[in-house]
Each structure stands twice: as structure tokens, then as C-alpha cells.
Amino acid sequence: MRVPAGGRVGVNFTLLASSSVVRRTDRRLAFRATLDDRSEVPASVALMHLR
């Protein structure tokens, strides 16, 4: 997906946990991006918690 400089774009997504995922444990979810010049943007990280 392309985002214009200074822009924002919303993205819908769904995460599915397999039966092997331990419940009541925080998991890191990191979103990464690369600019046109191939430099990387610092990751945006969220904690996901499967109840």
C-alpha cells in the first residue's frame, strides 16, 4: 500500500490465533514500513492479549 508523504491510511485486518497460542499471554504485534528510498520507518508495536 502506498501512503502519501504526511498522509494517513486506515487498514482493516483480522488476526486469527491457532489452538497452539497460549491464552492470557501478551504477544507483540509489530507493523513495519519501508520508504521509497528503501529506508525503514521505526516499527509501530501493539500488545495483543488472547483471553
C-alpha distance matrix in Angstrom:
0.0 3.8 6.7 10.1 12.9 14.6 12.2 11.2 8.9 10.5 9.5 12.4 13.4 16.9 18.7 21.8 24.6 27.0 30.7 30.9 29.1 31.8 32.1 32.6 30.8 28.0 24.9 22.3 18.6 16.5 12.8 12.0 9.8 10.6 11.2 11.7 15.3 14.5 16.0 14.8 14.4 17.1 16.1 16.2 18.7 20.2 23.3 23.4 26.9 28.0 31.2
3.8 0.0 3.8 6.6 9.5 11.7 9.7 9.8 8.6 11.4 11.5 14.9 16.4 20.0 21.9 25.1 27.9 30.4 34.0 34.1 32.1 34.7 34.9 35.1 33.2 30.1 27.2 24.2 20.7 18.2 14.4 13.0 10.1 10.1 9.4 9.5 13.3 13.4 14.7 14.2 13.6 16.7 16.5 16.8 19.9 21.7 25.0 25.6 29.2 30.7 33.8
6.7 3.8 0.0 3.8 6.5 8.1 5.9 6.5 6.5 10.0 11.3 15.0 17.0 20.7 22.6 26.1 28.7 31.5 35.1 35.2 32.9 35.1 35.0 34.8 33.0 29.7 27.0 24.0 20.6 18.0 14.3 13.2 10.3 10.9 9.7 10.6 14.0 14.5 14.9 14.2 12.7 15.6 15.7 15.5 18.9 20.6 24.2 25.1 28.7 30.5 33.5
10.1 6.6 3.8 0.0 3.8 6.2 5.0 7.6 8.9 12.7 14.6 18.4 20.6 24.3 26.3 29.8 32.4 35.3 38.8 38.9 36.5 38.6 38.4 38.0 36.2 32.8 30.3 27.1 23.9 21.1 17.4 16.1 13.0 12.8 10.6 10.9 13.9 15.4 15.6 15.6 14.2 17.2 18.1 18.0 21.5 23.4 27.1 28.3 31.9 33.9 36.8
12.9 9.5 6.5 3.8 0.0 3.8 5.4 8.6 11.1 14.7 16.9 20.7 22.7 26.3 27.9 31.5 33.8 36.8 40.2 40.0 37.4 39.2 39.1 38.4 36.4 32.8 30.4 27.0 24.1 21.1 17.7 16.1 13.0 12.6 9.8 10.7 12.9 14.7 14.2 14.4 12.7 15.6 17.2 17.3 21.0 23.3 27.0 28.7 32.4 34.7 37.6
14.6 11.7 8.1 6.2 3.8 0.0 3.8 7.0 10.3 13.7 16.4 20.1 22.3 25.8 27.4 31.2 33.4 36.6 39.9 39.7 36.9 38.4 38.0 37.0 35.1 31.5 29.4 26.1 23.4 20.7 17.5 16.5 14.0 14.5 12.3 13.9 15.9 17.3 16.2 15.7 13.2 15.4 16.8 16.2 19.8 21.8 25.5 27.3 30.9 33.4 36.1
12.2 9.7 5.9 5.0 5.4 3.8 0.0 3.8 6.8 10.3 13.2 16.8 19.4 23.0 25.0 28.7 31.2 34.4 37.7 37.9 35.1 36.9 36.3 35.5 33.9 30.4 28.3 25.2 22.2 19.8 16.4 16.0 13.6 14.7 13.1 14.6 17.2 18.2 17.6 16.7 14.2 16.4 16.9 15.9 19.3 20.8 24.5 25.8 29.3 31.5 34.1
11.2 9.8 6.5 7.6 8.6 7.0 3.8 0.0 3.8 6.8 9.9 13.4 16.0 19.5 21.6 25.3 27.8 31.1 34.4 34.7 31.9 33.6 32.9 32.2 30.7 27.3 25.4 22.5 19.4 17.4 14.2 14.5 12.9 14.8 14.2 16.1 18.9 19.2 18.5 16.9 14.2 15.8 15.5 13.8 16.9 17.9 21.5 22.5 25.9 28.1 30.6
8.9 8.6 6.5 8.9 11.1 10.3 6.8 3.8 0.0 3.8 6.5 10.1 12.8 16.5 18.9 22.6 25.4 28.6 31.9 32.5 29.9 31.9 31.2 30.9 29.6 26.4 24.3 21.7 18.3 16.7 13.3 14.0 12.7 14.9 14.9 16.6 19.8 19.6 19.5 17.7 15.3 16.9 15.9 14.3 16.9 17.5 20.9 21.3 24.7 26.4 28.9
10.5 11.4 10.0 12.7 14.7 13.7 10.3 6.8 3.8 0.0 3.8 6.8 9.8 13.4 16.0 19.6 22.5 25.8 29.0 29.9 27.3 29.2 28.3 28.0 27.1 24.1 22.2 20.0 16.6 15.8 12.8 14.5 14.1 16.9 17.6 19.5 22.7 22.1 21.8 19.5 17.1 18.1 16.3 14.1 16.0 15.8 18.8 18.7 21.9 23.3 25.7
9.5 11.5 11.3 14.6 16.9 16.4 13.2 9.9 6.5 3.8 0.0 3.8 6.4 10.1 12.8 16.3 19.4 22.5 25.9 26.8 24.4 26.7 26.0 26.2 25.2 22.5 20.2 18.4 14.7 14.2 11.4 13.4 13.5 16.4 17.7 19.7 22.8 21.7 21.8 19.3 17.3 18.2 15.9 13.9 15.3 15.0 17.7 17.1 20.2 21.2 23.8
12.4 14.9 15.0 18.4 20.7 20.1 16.8 13.4 10.1 6.8 3.8 0.0 3.8 7.1 10.4 13.6 16.9 20.0 23.3 24.6 22.4 24.7 23.8 24.2 23.7 21.3 19.3 18.1 14.7 15.1 13.1 15.6 16.3 19.4 21.1 23.1 26.2 24.7 24.9 22.2 20.3 20.8 18.0 15.8 16.4 15.3 17.2 15.9 18.5 18.9 21.3
13.4 16.4 17.0 20.6 22.7 22.3 19.4 16.0 12.8 9.8 6.4 3.8 0.0 3.8 6.8 10.0 13.4 16.4 19.7 20.9 18.8 21.4 20.7 21.5 20.9 18.8 16.6 15.7 12.3 13.3 11.8 14.6 16.0 19.2 21.5 23.6 26.5 24.5 24.7 21.8 20.3 20.3 17.2 15.2 15.1 13.9 15.4 13.6 16.1 16.2 18.9
16.9 20.0 20.7 24.3 26.3 25.8 23.0 19.5 16.5 13.4 10.1 7.1 3.8 0.0 3.8 6.5 10.0 13.0 16.2 17.8 15.8 18.4 17.7 18.8 18.5 17.0 15.0 15.0 12.2 14.1 13.6 16.7 18.7 21.9 24.6 26.8 29.5 27.2 27.3 24.2 22.8 22.4 18.9 17.0 16.0 14.2 14.7 12.1 14.0 13.4 16.0
18.7 21.9 22.6 26.3 27.9 27.4 25.0 21.6 18.9 16.0 12.8 10.4 6.8 3.8 0.0 3.8 6.6 9.9 13.1 14.2 12.1 14.8 14.4 15.8 15.2 14.0 11.8 12.3 10.0 12.6 13.0 16.2 18.8 22.1 25.1 27.6 29.9 27.3 27.1 23.8 22.6 21.8 18.1 16.4 14.7 12.8 12.6 9.7 11.4 10.5 13.6
21.8 25.1 26.1 29.8 31.5 31.2 28.7 25.3 22.6 19.6 16.3 13.6 10.0 6.5 3.8 0.0 3.8 6.5 9.7 11.4 10.0 13.0 12.9 15.1 14.9 14.6 12.7 14.1 12.5 15.4 16.3 19.3 22.0 25.1 28.3 30.6 32.8 30.0 30.0 26.8 25.8 24.9 21.1 19.7 17.7 15.7 14.7 11.4 12.0 10.0 12.8
24.6 27.9 28.7 32.4 33.8 33.4 31.2 27.8 25.4 22.5 19.4 16.9 13.4 10.0 6.6 3.8 0.0 3.8 6.6 7.9 6.2 9.3 9.6 12.3 12.1 12.5 10.9 13.1 12.5 15.8 17.5 20.4 23.5 26.7 30.0 32.5 34.5 31.4 31.2 27.8 26.9 25.5 21.8 20.5 17.9 15.8 14.1 10.7 10.5 8.1 10.9
27.0 30.4 31.5 35.3 36.8 36.6 34.4 31.1 28.6 25.8 22.5 20.0 16.4 13.0 9.9 6.5 3.8 0.0 3.8 5.4 5.8 9.3 10.6 13.9 13.7 14.9 13.3 15.7 15.4 18.5 20.3 22.9 26.0 28.8 32.3 34.6 36.5 33.2 33.2 30.0 29.5 28.2 24.4 23.5 21.0 19.1 17.2 14.1 13.5 10.7 13.1
30.7 34.0 35.1 38.8 40.2 39.9 37.7 34.4 31.9 29.0 25.9 23.3 19.7 16.2 13.1 9.7 6.6 3.8 0.0 3.8 5.5 7.9 9.3 13.0 13.4 15.5 14.7 17.7 18.0 21.3 23.4 26.2 29.4 32.3 35.8 38.2 39.9 36.6 36.5 33.1 32.6 31.0 27.3 26.3 23.4 21.4 18.9 15.7 14.3 11.1 12.5
30.9 34.1 35.2 38.9 40.0 39.7 37.9 34.7 32.5 29.9 26.8 24.6 20.9 17.8 14.2 11.4 7.9 5.4 3.8 0.0 3.8 6.3 9.1 12.6 12.1 14.2 13.2 16.2 17.1 20.2 22.7 25.1 28.5 31.2 34.9 37.4 38.8 35.3 35.0 31.7 31.4 29.6 26.0 25.4 22.4 20.7 18.2 15.5 14.3 11.7 13.6
29.1 32.1 32.9 36.5 37.4 36.9 35.1 31.9 29.9 27.3 24.4 22.4 18.8 15.8 12.1 10.0 6.2 5.8 5.5 3.8 0.0 3.8 6.3 9.5 8.6 10.5 9.6 12.8 13.9 17.3 20.0 22.7 26.2 29.1 32.7 35.5 36.8 33.5 32.9 29.4 28.7 26.7 23.1 22.2 19.0 17.1 14.4 11.7 10.5 8.3 10.7
31.8 34.7 35.1 38.6 39.2 38.4 36.9 33.6 31.9 29.2 26.7 24.7 21.4 18.4 14.8 13.0 9.3 9.3 7.9 6.3 3.8 0.0 3.8 6.7 6.2 9.2 9.7 13.3 15.3 18.7 21.8 24.6 28.2 31.3 34.9 37.8 39.0 35.7 34.8 31.2 30.3 27.9 24.3 23.3 19.8 17.6 14.3 12.0 9.8 7.8 9.3
32.1 34.9 35.0 38.4 39.1 38.0 36.3 32.9 31.2 28.3 26.0 23.8 20.7 17.7 14.4 12.9 9.6 10.6 9.3 9.1 6.3 3.8 0.0 3.8 5.5 8.5 10.1 13.8 15.6 19.3 22.2 25.3 28.9 32.3 35.6 38.7 40.1 37.0 35.9 32.2 30.9 28.4 24.8 23.2 19.7 16.9 13.5 10.8 7.7 5.3 5.7
32.6 35.1 34.8 38.0 38.4 37.0 35.5 32.2 30.9 28.0 26.2 24.2 21.5 18.8 15.8 15.1 12.3 13.9 13.0 12.6 9.5 6.7 3.8 0.0 3.8 6.7 9.5 13.1 15.3 18.9 22.0 25.2 28.8 32.3 35.5 38.8 40.1 37.1 35.7 31.9 30.2 27.5 24.1 22.2 18.5 15.5 11.8 9.8 6.2 5.6 5.2
30.8 33.2 33.0 36.2 36.4 35.1 33.9 30.7 29.6 27.1 25.2 23.7 20.9 18.5 15.2 14.9 12.1 13.7 13.4 12.1 8.6 6.2 5.5 3.8 0.0 3.8 6.4 10.0 12.7 16.2 19.5 22.5 26.2 29.5 32.8 36.1 37.2 34.1 32.6 28.8 27.4 24.5 21.2 19.6 15.9 13.4 9.7 8.4 6.0 6.6 8.1
28.0 30.1 29.7 32.8 32.8 31.5 30.4 27.3 26.4 24.1 22.5 21.3 18.8 17.0 14.0 14.6 12.5 14.9 15.5 14.2 10.5 9.2 8.5 6.7 3.8 0.0 3.8 6.8 9.6 12.9 16.3 19.3 22.9 26.3 29.5 32.9 33.9 31.0 29.3 25.5 23.9 21.0 17.6 16.0 12.2 9.7 6.0 5.6 4.7 7.3 9.6
24.9 27.2 27.0 30.3 30.4 29.4 28.3 25.4 24.3 22.2 20.2 19.3 16.6 15.0 11.8 12.7 10.9 13.3 14.7 13.2 9.6 9.7 10.1 9.5 6.4 3.8 0.0 3.8 6.5 9.8 13.2 16.1 19.8 23.1 26.4 29.7 30.7 27.7 26.2 22.5 21.1 18.5 15.0 13.8 10.1 8.4 5.5 5.1 6.3 8.4 11.6
22.3 24.2 24.0 27.1 27.0 26.1 25.2 22.5 21.7 20.0 18.4 18.1 15.7 15.0 12.3 14.1 13.1 15.7 17.7 16.2 12.8 13.3 13.8 13.1 10.0 6.8 3.8 0.0 3.8 6.3 10.0 12.6 16.4 19.6 22.9 26.2 27.2 24.2 22.6 18.8 17.4 14.7 11.2 10.2 6.6 5.9 4.7 6.2 8.9 11.5 14.8
18.6 20.7 20.6 23.9 24.1 23.4 22.2 19.4 18.3 16.6 14.7 14.7 12.3 12.2 10.0 12.5 12.5 15.4 18.0 17.1 13.9 15.3 15.6 15.3 12.7 9.6 6.5 3.8 0.0 3.8 6.8 9.9 13.6 17.0 20.2 23.5 24.8 22.0 20.7 16.9 15.4 13.4 9.6 8.3 5.6 5.2 6.0 6.7 10.2 12.3 15.9
16.5 18.2 18.0 21.1 21.1 20.7 19.8 17.4 16.7 15.8 14.2 15.1 13.3 14.1 12.6 15.4 15.8 18.5 21.3 20.2 17.3 18.7 19.3 18.9 16.2 12.9 9.8 6.3 3.8 0.0 3.8 6.4 10.1 13.4 16.6 20.0 21.1 18.3 16.9 13.2 11.7 9.8 6.0 5.6 4.4 6.5 8.7 10.2 13.9 16.1 19.6
12.8 14.4 14.3 17.4 17.7 17.5 16.4 14.2 13.3 12.8 11.4 13.1 11.8 13.6 13.0 16.3 17.5 20.3 23.4 22.7 20.0 21.8 22.2 22.0 19.5 16.3 13.2 10.0 6.8 3.8 0.0 3.8 6.9 10.6 13.6 16.8 18.4 15.9 14.8 11.3 9.6 8.9 5.5 5.2 6.4 8.6 11.5 12.7 16.5 18.6 22.0
12.0 13.0 13.2 16.1 16.1 16.5 16.0 14.5 14.0 14.5 13.4 15.6 14.6 16.7 16.2 19.3 20.4 22.9 26.2 25.1 22.7 24.6 25.3 25.2 22.5 19.3 16.1 12.6 9.9 6.4 3.8 0.0 3.8 7.1 10.3 13.6 14.9 12.2 11.1 7.6 6.7 7.0 4.8 6.7 8.8 11.8 14.8 16.3 20.0 22.1 25.6
9.8 10.1 10.3 13.0 13.0 14.0 13.6 12.9 12.7 14.1 13.5 16.3 16.0 18.7 18.8 22.0 23.5 26.0 29.4 28.5 26.2 28.2 28.9 28.8 26.2 22.9 19.8 16.4 13.6 10.1 6.9 3.8 0.0 3.8 6.7 10.0 11.6 9.4 8.7 5.9 5.4 7.6 7.2 9.1 12.0 14.9 18.2 19.7 23.4 25.5 28.9
10.6 10.1 10.9 12.8 12.6 14.5 14.7 14.8 14.9 16.9 16.4 19.4 19.2 21.9 22.1 25.1 26.7 28.8 32.3 31.2 29.1 31.3 32.3 32.3 29.5 26.3 23.1 19.6 17.0 13.4 10.6 7.1 3.8 0.0 3.8 6.7 7.9 5.6 5.7 4.4 5.9 9.2 10.0 12.4 15.4 18.6 21.8 23.3 27.0 29.0 32.5
11.2 9.4 9.7 10.6 9.8 12.3 13.1 14.2 14.9 17.6 17.7 21.1 21.5 24.6 25.1 28.3 30.0 32.3 35.8 34.9 32.7 34.9 35.6 35.5 32.8 29.5 26.4 22.9 20.2 16.6 13.6 10.3 6.7 3.8 0.0 3.8 5.4 5.1 5.4 6.2 7.2 11.0 12.6 14.7 18.1 21.2 24.6 26.3 30.1 32.1 35.6
11.7 9.5 10.6 10.9 10.7 13.9 14.6 16.1 16.6 19.5 19.7 23.1 23.6 26.8 27.6 30.6 32.5 34.6 38.2 37.4 35.5 37.8 38.7 38.8 36.1 32.9 29.7 26.2 23.5 20.0 16.8 13.6 10.0 6.7 3.8 0.0 3.8 5.3 7.4 9.4 10.9 14.7 16.3 18.4 21.7 24.7 28.1 29.5 33.3 35.2 38.7
15.3 13.3 14.0 13.9 12.9 15.9 17.2 18.9 19.8 22.7 22.8 26.2 26.5 29.5 29.9 32.8 34.5 36.5 39.9 38.8 36.8 39.0 40.1 40.1 37.2 33.9 30.7 27.2 24.8 21.1 18.4 14.9 11.6 7.9 5.4 3.8 0.0 3.8 5.6 8.8 11.1 14.6 16.8 19.4 22.7 26.0 29.3 31.1 34.9 36.9 40.4
14.5 13.4 14.5 15.4 14.7 17.3 18.2 19.2 19.6 22.1 21.7 24.7 24.5 27.2 27.3 30.0 31.4 33.2 36.6 35.3 33.5 35.7 37.0 37.1 34.1 31.0 27.7 24.2 22.0 18.3 15.9 12.2 9.4 5.6 5.1 5.3 3.8 0.0 3.8 6.4 9.5 12.8 14.5 17.4 20.3 23.7 26.8 28.5 32.2 34.1 37.7
16.0 14.7 14.9 15.6 14.2 16.2 17.6 18.5 19.5 21.8 21.8 24.9 24.7 27.3 27.1 30.0 31.2 33.2 36.5 35.0 32.9 34.8 35.9 35.7 32.6 29.3 26.2 22.6 20.7 16.9 14.8 11.1 8.7 5.7 5.4 7.4 5.6 3.8 0.0 3.8 6.8 9.7 12.2 15.3 18.2 21.8 24.9 27.0 30.7 33.0 36.5
14.8 14.2 14.2 15.6 14.4 15.7 16.7 16.9 17.7 19.5 19.3 22.2 21.8 24.2 23.8 26.8 27.8 30.0 33.1 31.7 29.4 31.2 32.2 31.9 28.8 25.5 22.5 18.8 16.9 13.2 11.3 7.6 5.9 4.4 6.2 9.4 8.8 6.4 3.8 0.0 3.8 6.4 8.4 11.6 14.5 18.1 21.1 23.3 26.9 29.3 32.8
14.4 13.6 12.7 14.2 12.7 13.2 14.2 14.2 15.3 17.1 17.3 20.3 20.3 22.8 22.6 25.8 26.9 29.5 32.6 31.4 28.7 30.3 30.9 30.2 27.4 23.9 21.1 17.4 15.4 11.7 9.6 6.7 5.4 5.9 7.2 10.9 11.1 9.5 6.8 3.8 0.0 3.8 6.2 8.8 12.1 15.6 18.9 21.3 25.0 27.6 30.9
17.1 16.7 15.6 17.2 15.6 15.4 16.4 15.8 16.9 18.1 18.2 20.8 20.3 22.4 21.8 24.9 25.5 28.2 31.0 29.6 26.7 27.9 28.4 27.5 24.5 21.0 18.5 14.7 13.4 9.8 8.9 7.0 7.6 9.2 11.0 14.7 14.6 12.8 9.7 6.4 3.8 0.0 3.8 6.6 9.4 13.1 16.2 18.9 22.5 25.4 28.6
16.1 16.5 15.7 18.1 17.2 16.8 16.9 15.5 15.9 16.3 15.9 18.0 17.2 18.9 18.1 21.1 21.8 24.4 27.3 26.0 23.1 24.3 24.8 24.1 21.2 17.6 15.0 11.2 9.6 6.0 5.5 4.8 7.2 10.0 12.6 16.3 16.8 14.5 12.2 8.4 6.2 3.8 0.0 3.8 6.1 9.8 12.9 15.3 19.0 21.7 25.0
16.2 16.8 15.5 18.0 17.3 16.2 15.9 13.8 14.3 14.1 13.9 15.8 15.2 17.0 16.4 19.7 20.5 23.5 26.3 25.4 22.2 23.3 23.2 22.2 19.6 16.0 13.8 10.2 8.3 5.6 5.2 6.7 9.1 12.4 14.7 18.4 19.4 17.4 15.3 11.6 8.8 6.6 3.8 0.0 3.8 6.9 10.5 13.0 16.6 19.5 22.6
18.7 19.9 18.9 21.5 21.0 19.8 19.3 16.9 16.9 16.0 15.3 16.4 15.1 16.0 14.7 17.7 17.9 21.0 23.4 22.4 19.0 19.8 19.7 18.5 15.9 12.2 10.1 6.6 5.6 4.4 6.4 8.8 12.0 15.4 18.1 21.7 22.7 20.3 18.2 14.5 12.1 9.4 6.1 3.8 0.0 3.8 6.9 9.7 13.2 16.3 19.3
20.2 21.7 20.6 23.4 23.3 21.8 20.8 17.9 17.5 15.8 15.0 15.3 13.9 14.2 12.8 15.7 15.8 19.1 21.4 20.7 17.1 17.6 16.9 15.5 13.4 9.7 8.4 5.9 5.2 6.5 8.6 11.8 14.9 18.6 21.2 24.7 26.0 23.7 21.8 18.1 15.6 13.1 9.8 6.9 3.8 0.0 3.8 6.4 9.9 13.1 15.9
23.3 25.0 24.2 27.1 27.0 25.5 24.5 21.5 20.9 18.8 17.7 17.2 15.4 14.7 12.6 14.7 14.1 17.2 18.9 18.2 14.4 14.3 13.5 11.8 9.7 6.0 5.5 4.7 6.0 8.7 11.5 14.8 18.2 21.8 24.6 28.1 29.3 26.8 24.9 21.1 18.9 16.2 12.9 10.5 6.9 3.8 0.0 3.8 6.6 10.1 12.7
23.4 25.6 25.1 28.3 28.7 27.3 25.8 22.5 21.3 18.7 17.1 15.9 13.6 12.1 9.7 11.4 10.7 14.1 15.7 15.5 11.7 12.0 10.8 9.8 8.4 5.6 5.1 6.2 6.7 10.2 12.7 16.3 19.7 23.3 26.3 29.5 31.1 28.5 27.0 23.3 21.3 18.9 15.3 13.0 9.7 6.4 3.8 0.0 3.8 6.7 9.7
26.9 29.2 28.7 31.9 32.4 30.9 29.3 25.9 24.7 21.9 20.2 18.5 16.1 14.0 11.4 12.0 10.5 13.5 14.3 14.3 10.5 9.8 7.7 6.2 6.0 4.7 6.3 8.9 10.2 13.9 16.5 20.0 23.4 27.0 30.1 33.3 34.9 32.2 30.7 26.9 25.0 22.5 19.0 16.6 13.2 9.9 6.6 3.8 0.0 3.8 6.2
28.0 30.7 30.5 33.9 34.7 33.4 31.5 28.1 26.4 23.3 21.2 18.9 16.2 13.4 10.5 10.0 8.1 10.7 11.1 11.7 8.3 7.8 5.3 5.6 6.6 7.3 8.4 11.5 12.3 16.1 18.6 22.1 25.5 29.0 32.1 35.2 36.9 34.1 33.0 29.3 27.6 25.4 21.7 19.5 16.3 13.1 10.1 6.7 3.8 0.0 3.8
31.2 33.8 33.5 36.8 37.6 36.1 34.1 30.6 28.9 25.7 23.8 21.3 18.9 16.0 13.6 12.8 10.9 13.1 12.5 13.6 10.7 9.3 5.7 5.2 8.1 9.6 11.6 14.8 15.9 19.6 22.0 25.6 28.9 32.5 35.6 38.7 40.4 37.7 36.5 32.8 30.9 28.6 25.0 22.6 19.3 15.9 12.7 9.7 6.2 3.8 0.0
